[in-house]
């Protein structure tokens, strides 16, 4: 799992690549635990480089979304590849987490 972090105005973008599963979820959980409260509550997770997610990865994203929303922020996802999008649709998480086709759309919905 490779993580790349960048910021556009007040929105943090965490770009992931590789498998996002129980074996690789550690760095994302660690980043959320260390940075969520102090660093950002407006988070876009770009999954363009992720071809597989499992239930542990989904739980991590839900946990991150809850933490953001508890602090009056939100978590948006973008750039999901088809196999990943199908998982979100089957689990109905696409109804709980906002998913955008592009990173730009995901960032712009936060406004400023």
N, C-alpha and C positions, 0 to 999 in steps of 0.2 A: 504494500500500500504506500503510495506516494501522496503527500499532502503539500499543497502550495497555498499560502495565504497572501492575500493582497486586500487593499482597502480602496473603495471608491466613496469619497465623502464620508458619511457616517455609517456606511454599510461594509461589513467585512465579508469577503468572499473566500470560502474554503473550497479549493478545487481538489478533488480526489481522483486517483487513477489506480487501476489494479482491481483485484478482488476485494469486495467489501463484505467480509464475513467474520465469523467468530474468531478466526485465527488472525485476522488483520484489523479488527476493530479497535484494538488498544490505543493506537496513536490518536484516533479521533476522540475517543472517550477522554483521554488525557488532555487533549487540547480543549475540549468543552469544559472539563473540570477546572482547568487552570485559567482560562481566558474569558469564559462566558460572562461572569458578573462584572469583572473589572474592565474587560476589553470591548465587549459589544453585546448588544441585545438585538441588533438588526443583522441577521446572518443569511447569506445566500450560500448554499452548498451546490457546487457545480459537479454533476456526476457524469460529465461527458466522457471521461476516461474509465468509467466503471461498467463492466459487462455483467456482473453478478452481484446480487445482494442476498443475504440470508436473514433469518428472523432476528438474529442478534444485531445486525446492521440496522434493520427496521426499528428495533427497540431503541437503539442509540439515537436515531433521528427523531423519534417521538419524544424521547427524553430531552434532547436538545431543544425541540420546539416548545415543550412545556416550560423549560427554564427561561427561554426567551420571552414567552408570553406572560410568565409570572412577573417579569420586569418591564411590562408594557412594550415589548418588542415583538419580533416574530422571526420565524425561520422559513425561508423559501427554498425550493429545489429548482434546478434548471438543467436542461440539456440531457435528459434521460434517454439512454439508448432503448430501443424497443423491448429487449428482454427484461430490463429493469422496470420500464413503464408497466409492463404486463403484471409484474409482481405487485406494484402499487395498486393497480386496478383490481386484481384478484383479492387483495387484502382490504380493499376499500380505503386505504390510506390516502389515496388521491383526493378523497373528500375531506380529510383532516388537515393535510399539508398542502399549501399552495404550490403548484408545479407550473413552471413556465418553459416555453420552448427555447428561449434564449436567456443568457445571463443579463443582457441589457434590460429586458422586460422585467426580470426578477428584481433588479436593482431599482428600476424606475417606479415600481409600485410602492416602494417605501416613501417616495416623495421626500421633501425636506423643508 
